[in-house]
Amino acid sequence: MTTRPWIVDDDLWALIEPLLPPRPERSPGPKPVDDRLCLQGILYVLNQDIAWKLLPLELEFDSGQTCWRSLDRWQKAGVFESCTGACSRS
């Protein structure tokens, strides 16, 4: 097991990325955070069992709030239902 289980390597990302919905149209403001970084931030929070607001910014996953918003968007889009089905077939 890796010492940093929240890191999503290229092979795993190649499986996950097609399951994610396209980003909503961008409004004025900061550039959106990369989905892969948000996923790693989500995995970090879950692995470390910490509150979203405690996600360390120095890890460069962006803020816990940003990662949570991505998770919420993906849940509402049904990403995890499709992932569960795909994962149960393996």
Backbone as ProteinMPNN parsed JSONL, in Angstrom:
{"seq_chain_A": "MTTRPWIVDDDLWALIEPLLPPRPERSPGPKPVDDRLCLQGILYVLNQDIAWKLLPLELEFDSGQTCWRSLDRWQKAGVFESCTGACSRS", "coords_chain_A": {"N_chain_A": [[0.848, -1.181, 0.0], [0.516, 2.204, -0.771], [2.143, 5.045, 0.728], [0.789, 7.343, 0.504], [-2.247, 7.207, -0.012], [-4.168, 8.783, -1.245], [-3.308, 9.742, -3.625], [-3.897, 9.864, -7.049], [-3.024, 7.875, -9.559], [-1.842, 7.842, -13.026], [-2.981, 5.658, -14.447], [-5.26, 4.946, -12.921], [-6.607, 7.398, -13.034], [-7.207, 7.486, -15.745], [-9.282, 5.679, -15.863], [-11.217, 6.854, -14.233], [-11.687, 9.535, -15.083], [-13.366, 9.584, -17.498], [-15.846, 9.083, -16.353], [-16.679, 11.334, -15.054], [-18.787, 14.211, -15.067], [-19.066, 16.834, -17.575], [-17.65, 20.034, -16.878], [-19.621, 22.71, -15.512], [-20.682, 25.629, -17.395], [-18.338, 28.202, -17.341], [-18.201, 30.822, -15.015], [-17.41, 34.316, -14.482], [-14.38, 34.787, -12.695], [-12.064, 33.015, -10.54], [-9.855, 30.595, -12.076], [-11.101, 27.312, -12.672], [-10.486, 24.547, -10.466], [-8.502, 21.736, -11.194], [-10.086, 18.641, -11.905], [-8.885, 16.22, -11.167], [-7.136, 16.97, -9.106], [-9.04, 17.852, -7.265], [-10.357, 15.427, -6.732], [-8.261, 14.041, -5.498], [-7.986, 15.643, -3.245], [-10.457, 15.133, -2.02], [-10.177, 12.402, -1.488], [-8.042, 12.576, 0.294], [-9.205, 13.936, 2.493], [-11.112, 12.018, 3.25], [-9.45, 9.807, 3.801], [-7.814, 10.77, 5.874], [-9.699, 11.395, 7.691], [-10.741, 13.981, 8.341], [-12.147, 17.274, 8.843], [-13.618, 19.15, 6.163], [-12.76, 21.814, 6.086], [-10.241, 21.62, 7.136], [-8.49, 20.718, 5.262], [-5.256, 20.725, 4.133], [-3.884, 23.541, 2.602], [-1.338, 23.642, 1.54], [-0.941, 21.244, 0.274], [-1.911, 21.604, -2.188], [-4.387, 20.913, -3.287], [-6.399, 22.636, -3.474], [-9.029, 24.392, -1.754], [-10.88, 22.894, 0.969], [-13.567, 23.421, 0.706], [-13.855, 23.835, -2.042], [-13.191, 21.277, -3.009], [-15.242, 19.827, -1.79], [-17.442, 20.931, -3.103], [-17.036, 19.94, -5.696], [-17.311, 17.182, -5.184], [-20.013, 17.167, -4.381], [-21.235, 18.032, -6.767], [-20.558, 15.884, -8.452], [-21.868, 13.789, -7.12], [-24.553, 14.552, -7.433], [-24.728, 14.288, -10.166], [-24.736, 11.597, -10.458], [-22.409, 10.117, -10.586], [-21.223, 8.291, -8.822], [-22.958, 6.173, -8.671], [-22.68, 5.032, -11.209], [-20.015, 4.354, -11.051], [-19.996, 2.495, -8.971], [-21.4, 0.411, -10.144], [-19.632, -0.262, -12.223], [-17.377, -0.973, -10.778], [-18.266, -3.189, -9.359], [-18.389, -5.115, -11.272], [-15.842, -5.974, -11.71]], "CA_chain_A": [[0.0, 0.0, 0.0], [1.287, 3.443, -0.843], [2.081, 5.872, 1.93], [-0.134, 8.441, 0.197], [-3.304, 6.541, -0.783], [-5.047, 9.739, -1.909], [-2.751, 10.096, -4.932], [-4.536, 9.159, -8.162], [-2.011, 7.733, -10.616], [-2.345, 8.014, -14.395], [-3.833, 4.533, -14.842], [-6.549, 5.09, -12.245], [-7.265, 8.582, -13.577], [-7.732, 7.134, -17.069], [-10.56, 4.99, -15.638], [-12.162, 7.732, -13.534], [-11.991, 10.779, -15.793], [-14.538, 9.522, -18.379], [-17.079, 8.985, -15.572], [-17.025, 12.645, -14.506], [-19.549, 15.053, -15.994], [-18.352, 18.05, -17.986], [-17.8, 21.169, -15.953], [-20.613, 23.703, -15.945], [-20.095, 26.801, -18.049], [-17.563, 28.991, -16.391], [-18.579, 32.207, -14.752], [-16.213, 35.101, -14.181], [-13.763, 34.458, -11.414], [-10.826, 32.237, -10.634], [-9.837, 29.412, -12.927], [-11.532, 26.135, -11.911], [-9.458, 23.603, -10.034], [-8.473, 20.49, -11.941], [-10.883, 17.585, -11.281], [-7.997, 15.216, -10.564], [-6.699, 17.519, -7.825], [-10.188, 17.816, -6.357], [-10.548, 14.04, -6.312], [-7.214, 13.723, -4.533], [-8.351, 16.338, -2.018], [-11.562, 14.377, -1.425], [-9.602, 11.166, -0.937], [-7.233, 12.95, 1.452], [-10.129, 14.207, 3.597], [-11.681, 10.746, 3.694], [-8.395, 8.965, 4.36], [-7.331, 11.354, 7.121], [-10.874, 11.576, 8.552], [-10.704, 15.356, 8.823], [-13.182, 18.17, 8.329], [-13.265, 19.772, 4.882], [-12.034, 23.074, 6.301], [-8.883, 21.325, 7.585], [-7.67, 20.247, 4.148], [-4.103, 21.63, 4.067], [-3.7, 24.226, 1.317], [0.004, 23.379, 1.012], [-0.979, 20.047, -0.571], [-2.304, 22.132, -3.501], [-5.656, 20.354, -3.776], [-7.265, 23.796, -3.303], [-9.664, 24.4, -0.435], [-11.837, 21.831, 1.263], [-14.861, 23.814, 0.154], [-13.804, 23.576, -3.485], [-13.255, 19.824, -3.195], [-16.579, 19.399, -1.412], [-18.359, 21.314, -4.188], [-16.869, 18.957, -6.779], [-17.942, 15.947, -4.73], [-21.459, 17.381, -4.434], [-21.622, 18.062, -8.195], [-20.453, 14.521, -8.973], [-22.938, 12.983, -6.529], [-25.813, 14.936, -8.078], [-24.683, 13.798, -11.547], [-24.833, 10.139, -10.442], [-21.105, 9.524, -10.893], [-20.869, 7.17, -7.96], [-23.795, 5.033, -9.034], [-22.059, 4.382, -12.362], [-18.745, 3.808, -10.598], [-20.29, 1.307, -8.19], [-21.719, -0.654, -11.097], [-18.409, -0.653, -12.929], [-16.467, -1.608, -9.83], [-18.784, -4.495, -8.945], [-18.192, -6.07, -12.36], [-14.452, -6.444, -11.781]], "C_chain_A": [[0.894, 1.245, 0.0], [1.161, 4.244, 0.454], [1.171, 7.077, 1.745], [-1.288, 7.89, -0.647], [-4.27, 7.487, -1.48], [-4.524, 10.157, -3.281], [-3.385, 9.219, -6.014], [-3.518, 9.09, -9.296], [-2.668, 7.802, -12.001], [-3.281, 6.896, -14.826], [-5.219, 4.627, -14.208], [-7.311, 6.29, -12.791], [-7.868, 8.297, -14.949], [-9.07, 6.394, -16.952], [-11.624, 5.929, -15.072], [-12.606, 8.915, -14.381], [-13.208, 10.671, -16.724], [-15.876, 9.441, -17.631], [-17.563, 10.342, -15.059], [-17.777, 13.48, -15.53], [-18.715, 16.253, -16.436], [-18.604, 19.155, -16.971], [-18.906, 22.09, -16.453], [-19.915, 24.876, -16.614], [-19.475, 27.694, -16.998], [-18.098, 30.403, -16.263], [-17.304, 33.003, -14.478], [-15.659, 34.72, -12.807], [-12.525, 33.622, -11.615], [-10.977, 31.016, -11.536], [-10.26, 28.194, -12.103], [-10.353, 25.225, -11.576], [-9.614, 22.321, -10.835], [-9.237, 19.399, -11.185], [-10.014, 16.533, -10.587], [-7.488, 15.7, -9.202], [-7.837, 17.521, -6.813], [-10.437, 16.401, -5.855], [-9.497, 13.647, -5.277], [-7.472, 14.427, -3.201], [-9.47, 15.621, -1.276], [-11.021, 13.103, -0.773], [-8.744, 11.45, 0.291], [-8.132, 13.162, 2.671], [-10.702, 12.9, 4.139], [-10.643, 9.866, 4.371], [-7.928, 9.467, 5.725], [-8.457, 11.585, 8.135], [-10.855, 12.964, 9.208], [-11.889, 16.134, 8.257], [-12.694, 18.814, 7.033], [-12.425, 21.013, 5.088], [-10.596, 22.853, 6.753], [-7.989, 20.759, 6.479], [-6.493, 21.204, 3.967], [-3.912, 22.234, 2.67], [-2.325, 23.94, 0.717], [0.073, 22.1, 0.189], [-1.442, 20.378, -1.988], [-3.506, 21.429, -4.132], [-6.714, 21.451, -3.86], [-7.949, 23.661, -1.952], [-10.59, 23.202, -0.268], [-13.199, 22.141, 0.684], [-14.925, 23.55, -1.348], [-13.928, 22.079, -3.758], [-14.647, 19.299, -2.86], [-17.587, 19.738, -2.504], [-18.255, 20.354, -5.371], [-17.529, 17.642, -6.41], [-19.458, 16.054, -4.816], [-21.964, 17.361, -5.88], [-21.596, 16.663, -8.784], [-21.538, 13.617, -8.407], [-24.257, 13.267, -7.225], [-25.88, 14.441, -9.52], [-24.736, 12.269, -11.614], [-23.523, 9.426, -10.733], [-20.861, 8.263, -10.081], [-21.763, 5.959, -8.169], [-23.176, 4.283, -10.218], [-20.731, 3.744, -11.963], [-18.978, 2.519, -9.814], [-20.612, 0.147, -9.106], [-20.506, -1.167, -11.814], [-17.481, -1.407, -12.0], [-16.961, -3.0, -9.429], [-18.606, -5.548, -10.035], [-16.78, -6.627, -12.397], [-14.174, -7.57, -10.829]], "O_chain_A": [[1.904, 1.3, 0.702], [0.175, 4.117, 1.179], [0.822, 7.753, 2.713], [-1.308, 8.081, -1.863], [-5.12, 7.029, -2.244], [-5.219, 10.852, -4.022], [-3.405, 7.993, -5.905], [-3.189, 10.102, -9.914], [-3.893, 7.818, -12.119], [-4.277, 7.154, -15.501], [-6.23, 4.413, -14.877], [-8.523, 6.216, -12.991], [-8.934, 8.82, -15.275], [-9.901, 6.481, -17.855], [-12.803, 5.804, -15.404], [-13.788, 9.257, -14.39], [-14.023, 11.593, -16.743], [-16.926, 9.702, -18.218], [-18.724, 10.484, -14.675], [-17.449, 13.462, -16.717], [-17.768, 16.642, -15.752], [-19.637, 19.191, -16.302], [-19.108, 22.236, -17.659], [-18.718, 25.093, -16.428], [-20.026, 27.904, -15.918], [-18.401, 31.078, -17.247], [-16.24, 32.421, -14.265], [-16.405, 34.376, -11.89], [-11.997, 33.528, -12.722], [-12.072, 30.486, -11.726], [-9.83, 28.048, -10.958], [-9.366, 25.154, -12.308], [-10.729, 21.881, -11.114], [-9.066, 19.241, -9.976], [-10.384, 16.02, -9.531], [-7.418, 14.919, -8.253], [-7.626, 17.226, -5.637], [-10.701, 16.203, -4.669], [-9.817, 12.99, -4.287], [-7.203, 13.861, -2.142], [-9.438, 15.512, -0.05], [-11.375, 12.778, 0.361], [-8.72, 10.652, 1.227], [-7.86, 12.635, 3.749], [-10.767, 12.704, 5.352], [-10.922, 9.248, 5.399], [-7.676, 8.669, 6.628], [-8.202, 11.927, 9.29], [-10.938, 13.106, 10.428], [-12.543, 15.696, 7.31], [-11.492, 18.998, 6.839], [-11.473, 21.245, 4.343], [-9.804, 23.796, 6.758], [-6.852, 20.365, 6.742], [-6.705, 22.381, 3.674], [-3.795, 21.508, 1.682], [-2.168, 23.992, -0.503], [1.051, 21.888, -0.528], [-1.374, 19.534, -2.881], [-3.627, 21.36, -5.355], [-7.834, 21.182, -4.292], [-7.497, 22.898, -1.099], [-11.021, 22.585, -1.243], [-13.907, 21.245, 0.225], [-15.946, 23.09, -1.858], [-14.683, 21.665, -4.637], [-15.173, 18.432, -3.558], [-18.479, 18.942, -2.802], [-19.265, 19.998, -5.977], [-18.23, 17.047, -7.229], [-20.117, 15.123, -5.278], [-22.99, 16.75, -6.179], [-22.499, 16.286, -9.531], [-22.076, 12.772, -9.122], [-24.997, 12.345, -7.568], [-26.968, 14.201, -10.042], [-24.775, 11.702, -12.706], [-23.528, 8.248, -11.092], [-20.346, 7.275, -10.604], [-21.361, 4.835, -7.872], [-23.148, 3.052, -10.233], [-20.368, 2.694, -12.493], [-18.233, 1.553, -9.979], [-20.157, -0.975, -8.881], [-20.354, -2.374, -12.001], [-16.86, -2.388, -12.409], [-16.151, -3.894, -9.185], [-18.665, -6.745, -9.753], [-16.537, -7.646, -13.044], [-13.05, -8.07, -10.775]]}, "name": "protein", "num_of_chains": 1, "seq": "MTTRPWIVDDDLWALIEPLLPPRPERSPGPKPVDDRLCLQGILYVLNQDIAWKLLPLELEFDSGQTCWRSLDRWQKAGVFESCTGACSRS"}
